[in-house]
Amino acid sequence: MKLALLLNVIDPRIGGVMIMGDRGTGKSTTIRALADLLPGIDVVAGDPYNSSPSDPDLQSSEVRQQIEEGESLDKEEKKVPMVDLPLGATEDRLCGTIDIEKALSEGVRAFEPGLLAKANRGLLYVDEVNLLDDHLVDVLLDSAASGWNTVEREGVSVRHPARFVLIGSGNPEEGELRPQLLDRFGMSVEVRTVRDPNLRVQVVDQRTAFDNDPDSFSESAQAKQDVLQGKVIAAQQKLQDVQIDNELRLGISAVCGELDVDGLRGDIVTNRAARALAAFEGRTEVLEEDVARVISSALRHRLRKDPLEQVDSGDRVIKVFCKVFERNEEVDPSDFELSVED
């Protein structure tokens, strides 16, 4: 779970993470802690869409108009936005709606940005995503696919960038996701409850220490946090230099074809995740082991399955990978696990 989140931070084009698992396994805690690892971003001061001062694809129409008119833009650095989408949110709150205050006080039609505007260039987290209303799922599908949010209502027409890393979590016992939404997540991981009593005691002790003195606990972990943040920033800078061999790319596509994966998203995500993993470990060349560690998480939720079956555990992906890459199927399962220390 942690490494899948880090890979999406290194390369947001991977497309987000779907985290399914038991209750009380720290899914939400881990996801909300992710924002603290990210370096700040430059935004146009006062812009509600977190518009980039330099990238036209990440600018609102108002900012582009200011640039065309030759106006100078003030910029400021801010923390990467982390936006929670509650299950009870309305479509107006998600997409944006008419600014009633301005309409009443000034008599003008104005747009009040929603959660998609706040999440631009950041993280959008949906807890219990499998319980989300269908009409909100439709809006998320549209924005995640296009990177833009378009609002047409009450005489207002607005289109603004909505590029975000979509992160969802849920408990499979509470229901399955629609296949259309599941396919939008770049990676899918499963979290199980720890059974080792020593690890369970360690978790309980750390939680107790945090409850007793949150500031001291945070300070004690700050050194490791800084090291990990530096590693993530270095990987972001190294990513464009990472190369993946043609034989590996052919092998990835052969696995996807053998598994009868619909579309090409599986191929693209596996390539991007393998490159991000190599960058995270400080290399400029993707190894077969990198592909082995990411391919199950990139493909397991894209397989055709029986409607009564839960998300595939990844065993089919591993078997086909071993066949295509001519590996002995009696391999160490840890070769196919995403894991990161601490």
C-alpha positions as CSV (number, residue, x, y, z in Angstrom):
1,M,0.0,0.0,0.0
2,K,2.7,2.5,1.0
3,L,4.9,1.9,-2.1
4,A,1.9,2.0,-4.5
5,L,1.1,5.4,-3.0
6,L,4.7,6.6,-3.3
7,L,4.9,5.4,-7.0
8,N,1.8,7.5,-7.8
9,V,3.3,10.5,-6.1
10,I,6.5,10.0,-8.2
11,D,4.5,9.7,-11.4
12,P,0.9,10.9,-11.1
13,R,0.1,9.6,-14.6
14,I,0.0,6.1,-13.2
15,G,-3.6,6.9,-12.3
16,G,-4.1,6.5,-8.6
17,V,-4.5,3.6,-6.2
18,M,-7.5,1.4,-5.1
19,I,-6.9,0.1,-1.6
20,M,-9.2,-2.7,-0.4
21,G,-8.8,-4.4,2.9
22,D,-10.0,-5.3,6.4
23,R,-11.4,-2.7,8.7
24,G,-8.9,-0.9,11.0
25,T,-5.7,-1.7,9.0
26,G,-4.6,2.0,8.7
27,K,-5.8,2.6,5.1
28,S,-7.1,6.1,5.8
29,T,-4.3,7.1,8.1
30,T,-1.6,6.1,5.6
31,I,-3.4,8.0,2.7
32,R,-3.9,11.2,4.7
33,A,-0.2,11.1,5.8
34,L,0.9,11.1,2.1
35,A,0.5,14.8,1.6
36,D,3.2,15.6,4.1
37,L,5.7,13.8,2.0
38,L,5.1,16.0,-1.1
39,P,7.2,19.1,-1.9
40,G,5.2,22.3,-2.2
41,I,3.9,23.5,-5.6
42,D,3.9,26.9,-7.3
43,V,0.5,28.3,-7.9
44,V,-1.0,31.6,-9.2
45,A,-1.8,33.7,-6.1
46,G,-5.5,33.9,-5.4
47,D,-6.5,31.4,-8.1
48,P,-9.1,28.9,-6.7
49,Y,-8.0,26.2,-9.2
50,N,-4.3,25.9,-8.1
51,S,-3.3,27.0,-11.6
52,S,0.3,26.6,-12.6
53,P,2.2,29.8,-13.4
54,S,4.0,28.1,-16.3
55,D,2.0,25.1,-17.6
56,P,-1.0,26.0,-19.9
57,D,-2.6,22.6,-19.4
58,L,-2.9,23.3,-15.6
59,Q,-4.3,26.8,-15.9
60,S,-7.8,28.1,-15.6
61,S,-9.4,30.1,-18.3
62,E,-9.1,33.3,-16.2
63,V,-5.3,32.8,-15.8
64,R,-4.8,32.2,-19.5
65,Q,-6.8,35.3,-20.3
66,Q,-4.6,37.3,-17.9
67,I,-1.5,36.0,-19.7
68,E,-2.9,36.8,-23.1
69,E,-3.6,40.3,-22.0
70,G,0.0,40.7,-20.8
71,E,-0.7,40.9,-17.1
72,S,2.0,39.8,-14.7
73,L,1.0,36.9,-12.4
74,D,1.9,36.8,-8.7
75,K,2.8,33.3,-7.6
76,E,3.1,31.6,-4.3
77,E,4.1,28.2,-3.0
78,K,1.5,26.1,-1.2
79,K,1.2,22.6,0.1
80,V,-0.1,19.9,-2.3
81,P,-3.9,19.8,-1.8
82,M,-5.3,16.7,-0.1
83,V,-9.1,16.7,-0.6
84,D,-11.5,14.2,1.1
85,L,-14.7,13.4,-0.8
86,P,-17.3,12.4,1.8
87,L,-19.9,9.9,0.8
88,G,-22.7,12.4,1.5
89,A,-21.4,15.0,-0.9
90,T,-23.7,16.4,-3.5
91,E,-22.9,16.8,-7.2
92,D,-22.9,20.6,-6.7
93,R,-20.3,20.4,-4.0
94,L,-18.1,18.1,-6.1
95,C,-18.3,20.0,-9.4
96,G,-19.1,23.6,-8.2
97,T,-22.2,25.7,-8.5
98,I,-23.7,29.2,-8.7
99,D,-22.2,31.6,-6.1
100,I,-25.4,32.5,-4.3
101,E,-23.8,35.3,-2.2
102,K,-22.6,37.1,-5.3
103,A,-25.8,36.6,-7.1
104,L,-27.8,38.2,-4.2
105,S,-25.3,41.0,-3.3
106,E,-24.0,42.0,-6.7
107,G,-26.7,40.7,-9.0
108,V,-24.2,38.8,-11.2
109,R,-23.9,35.1,-12.2
110,A,-20.6,33.8,-10.7
111,F,-19.2,30.3,-10.3
112,E,-18.3,28.9,-6.9
113,P,-15.6,26.2,-7.4
114,G,-16.2,22.7,-5.9
115,L,-14.0,19.9,-4.6
116,L,-12.6,19.0,-8.0
117,A,-11.2,22.5,-8.3
118,K,-9.5,22.2,-4.9
119,A,-8.1,18.8,-5.8
120,N,-6.4,20.1,-9.0
121,R,-2.7,19.2,-9.0
122,G,-3.2,17.3,-5.8
123,L,-4.8,14.2,-4.3
124,L,-8.5,13.3,-4.2
125,Y,-9.3,10.7,-1.6
126,V,-12.6,8.7,-1.5
127,D,-13.0,6.6,1.7
128,E,-15.5,3.7,1.3
129,V,-15.4,4.4,-2.5
130,N,-17.5,1.2,-3.1
131,L,-20.5,3.0,-1.3
132,L,-20.3,6.2,-3.4
133,D,-23.5,7.2,-5.2
134,D,-23.6,6.3,-8.9
135,H,-24.1,9.9,-10.1
136,L,-20.9,11.0,-8.3
137,V,-19.0,8.1,-9.7
138,D,-20.1,9.3,-13.2
139,V,-18.6,12.7,-12.5
140,L,-15.4,11.3,-11.2
141,L,-15.1,9.0,-14.3
142,D,-15.4,12.0,-16.6
143,S,-12.9,14.2,-14.8
144,A,-10.4,11.4,-14.2
145,A,-10.5,10.5,-17.9
146,S,-10.2,14.0,-19.3
147,G,-8.4,16.0,-16.6
148,W,-11.0,18.7,-16.9
149,N,-14.2,19.5,-15.1
150,T,-17.0,21.1,-17.2
151,V,-20.0,22.7,-15.5
152,E,-23.1,23.8,-17.5
153,R,-25.9,25.0,-15.3
154,E,-28.2,28.0,-14.6
155,G,-26.6,30.1,-17.4
156,V,-23.0,29.5,-16.2
157,S,-20.5,27.7,-18.4
158,V,-17.2,26.9,-16.7
159,R,-14.4,24.5,-17.7
160,H,-11.3,24.2,-15.4
161,P,-8.4,21.7,-15.0
162,A,-9.0,18.8,-12.6
163,R,-5.8,16.8,-12.7
164,F,-5.6,14.8,-9.5
165,V,-4.3,11.4,-8.2
166,L,-7.5,9.4,-7.4
167,I,-7.1,7.3,-4.3
168,G,-9.9,5.1,-3.0
169,S,-10.2,2.8,-0.1
170,G,-12.9,0.4,1.0
171,N,-13.8,-3.0,2.5
172,P,-14.8,-5.6,0.0
173,E,-17.4,-7.0,2.4
174,E,-19.4,-3.8,1.9
175,G,-19.8,-4.2,-1.9
176,E,-17.9,-4.2,-5.2
177,L,-17.0,-1.3,-7.4
178,R,-18.4,-0.7,-10.9
179,P,-15.9,-2.1,-13.4
180,Q,-15.8,1.3,-15.2
181,L,-14.6,3.0,-12.0
182,L,-12.3,0.1,-11.0
183,D,-10.5,0.4,-14.4
184,R,-9.8,4.1,-13.7
185,F,-7.5,3.3,-10.8
186,G,-4.0,2.7,-12.0
187,M,-3.1,0.2,-9.3
188,S,-5.0,-2.0,-6.9
189,V,-3.6,-3.3,-3.6
190,E,-5.1,-5.5,-0.9
191,V,-4.3,-4.9,2.8
192,R,-4.7,-7.7,5.4
193,T,-4.7,-7.6,9.1
194,V,-1.4,-8.3,10.7
195,R,-1.3,-11.6,12.5
196,D,2.1,-11.5,14.1
197,P,1.6,-10.6,17.9
198,N,4.9,-8.7,18.1
199,L,3.9,-6.4,15.2
200,R,0.4,-5.9,16.7
201,V,1.9,-4.9,20.0
202,Q,4.2,-2.5,18.2
203,V,1.3,-0.8,16.4
204,V,-0.7,-0.5,19.7
205,D,2.3,1.0,21.4
206,Q,2.9,3.6,18.7
207,R,-0.7,4.5,18.6
208,T,-0.7,5.0,22.4
209,A,2.5,7.1,22.2
210,F,0.8,9.3,19.6
211,D,-2.3,9.7,21.6
212,N,-0.3,10.7,24.7
213,D,1.9,13.3,23.0
214,P,1.3,13.8,19.3
215,D,4.0,16.5,18.9
216,S,6.8,14.4,20.5
217,F,5.7,11.4,18.4
218,S,5.8,13.5,15.2
219,E,9.2,14.9,16.1
220,S,10.6,11.5,16.7
221,A,9.6,10.4,13.2
222,Q,10.6,13.6,11.4
223,A,14.1,12.4,10.5
224,K,12.8,9.3,8.7
225,Q,10.1,11.5,7.1
226,D,12.7,13.9,5.7
227,V,14.8,11.1,4.3
228,L,11.8,9.6,2.6
229,Q,10.7,13.0,1.2
230,G,14.2,13.5,-0.2
231,K,14.0,10.1,-1.9
232,V,10.6,10.9,-3.4
233,I,11.8,14.3,-4.8
234,A,15.0,12.7,-6.2
235,A,12.9,10.0,-7.9
236,Q,10.6,12.7,-9.4
237,Q,13.6,14.4,-10.9
238,K,15.2,11.1,-12.1
239,L,12.0,9.7,-13.7
240,Q,12.4,11.2,-17.1
241,D,15.9,9.6,-17.4
242,V,14.7,6.0,-16.6
243,Q,14.7,3.7,-19.6
244,I,12.8,0.4,-20.0
245,D,14.2,-2.2,-22.4
246,N,12.2,-3.3,-25.4
247,E,12.2,-6.9,-24.4
248,L,10.6,-6.0,-21.0
249,R,8.0,-3.9,-22.8
250,L,7.2,-6.8,-25.1
251,G,7.0,-9.1,-22.1
252,I,4.6,-6.8,-20.3
253,S,2.3,-6.6,-23.3
254,A,2.5,-10.4,-23.8
255,V,1.3,-10.9,-20.2
256,C,-1.6,-8.4,-20.8
257,G,-2.6,-10.2,-24.0
258,E,-2.4,-13.7,-22.4
259,L,-4.6,-12.5,-19.6
260,D,-7.1,-11.0,-22.1
261,V,-7.0,-7.6,-20.4
262,D,-9.4,-5.2,-22.0
263,G,-7.9,-2.0,-23.5
264,L,-4.3,-0.8,-23.1
265,R,-4.4,0.8,-19.7
266,G,-2.8,-2.3,-18.2
267,D,0.3,-2.1,-20.4
268,I,0.7,1.7,-19.9
269,V,0.3,1.6,-16.1
270,T,2.7,-1.4,-15.7
271,N,5.4,0.5,-17.8
272,R,4.9,3.7,-15.8
273,A,4.9,1.9,-12.4
274,A,8.0,0.0,-13.2
275,R,9.8,3.2,-14.3
276,A,8.7,4.9,-11.1
277,L,9.9,2.0,-9.0
278,A,13.4,2.1,-10.7
279,A,13.6,5.9,-10.1
280,F,12.5,5.4,-6.4
281,E,15.4,3.0,-6.0
282,G,17.9,5.4,-7.6
283,R,18.3,3.5,-10.9
284,T,17.9,4.7,-14.5
285,E,17.2,1.3,-16.0
286,V,14.1,-0.9,-15.3
287,L,14.9,-4.5,-14.2
288,E,12.7,-7.6,-14.6
289,E,12.3,-7.6,-10.8
290,D,10.7,-4.1,-11.0
291,V,8.1,-5.4,-13.4
292,A,7.5,-8.5,-11.2
293,R,6.8,-6.3,-8.2
294,V,4.3,-4.0,-9.9
295,I,2.6,-6.1,-12.5
296,S,0.2,-7.8,-10.1
297,S,-1.0,-4.5,-8.6
298,A,-1.4,-3.0,-12.1
299,L,-3.4,-5.8,-13.6
300,R,-5.2,-7.8,-10.9
301,H,-8.3,-5.5,-10.9
302,R,-8.6,-5.5,-14.8
303,L,-9.1,-9.2,-15.2
304,R,-12.4,-10.6,-16.4
305,K,-13.9,-12.5,-13.5
306,D,-17.0,-14.2,-12.3
307,P,-19.6,-11.7,-11.1
308,L,-19.7,-13.5,-7.7
309,E,-15.9,-13.4,-7.3
310,Q,-14.0,-10.7,-5.5
311,V,-11.1,-8.8,-7.0
312,D,-8.6,-11.3,-8.2
313,S,-5.8,-12.0,-5.7
314,G,-3.2,-11.7,-8.4
315,D,-2.3,-15.4,-8.6
316,R,-3.4,-15.6,-12.3
317,V,-1.2,-12.6,-13.1
318,I,1.8,-14.2,-11.4
319,K,1.3,-17.5,-13.2
320,V,1.2,-15.9,-16.6
321,F,4.1,-13.6,-15.8
322,C,6.2,-16.7,-14.9
323,K,5.2,-18.3,-18.1
324,V,5.9,-15.3,-20.4
325,F,9.2,-14.5,-18.7
326,E,10.2,-18.2,-18.4
327,R,10.4,-18.2,-14.6
328,N,10.0,-21.2,-12.4
329,E,6.4,-21.0,-10.9
330,E,7.8,-22.2,-7.6
331,V,9.1,-18.7,-6.8
332,D,9.3,-16.7,-3.7
333,P,6.0,-14.8,-3.3
334,S,7.9,-11.8,-2.0
335,D,9.3,-11.3,-5.5
336,F,5.8,-10.2,-6.5
337,E,5.0,-7.9,-3.5
338,L,5.1,-4.2,-3.4
339,S,6.8,-3.3,-0.1
340,V,8.8,-0.4,1.4
341,E,10.6,-0.3,4.7
342,D,9.2,1.8,7.6
